[in-house]
Amino acid sequence: MKLSPLGDRVVLKQLEAEETTKSGIVLPGNAQEKPQQAEVIAVGPGGNVDGKEVVMQVAVGDKVIYSKYAGTEVKLEDTEYIVVRQSDILAKVEA
């Protein structure tokens, strides 16, 4: 099964949360903050959305930071994804 977003939507797969702090303290699962970094899995076509022309600025494989409470969580074949609008993506992470 494959997710194909519509309009200006983007499908993200959340990156794993770090399990230790910079000082070496191991965090239990419930103390870890949900990461806001994700990898782009699929990108909608953009186009005319809500009367405005939208050009997609992210591509499959990009690593991005998105708004904390953005999107809809979807579970598909034991993998969790987040579907967000492109406007909920704050930045690309470049190495």
Buried (B, 14 or more C-beta within 10 A) or exposed (E): EEEEBEBBBBBBEBBEEEEEEEEEEEEEEEEEEEEBBBBBBBBBEBEEBEEEEBEBEBEEEBBBBBEEEBBEEEEEEEEEBBBBBBEBBEEEEEE
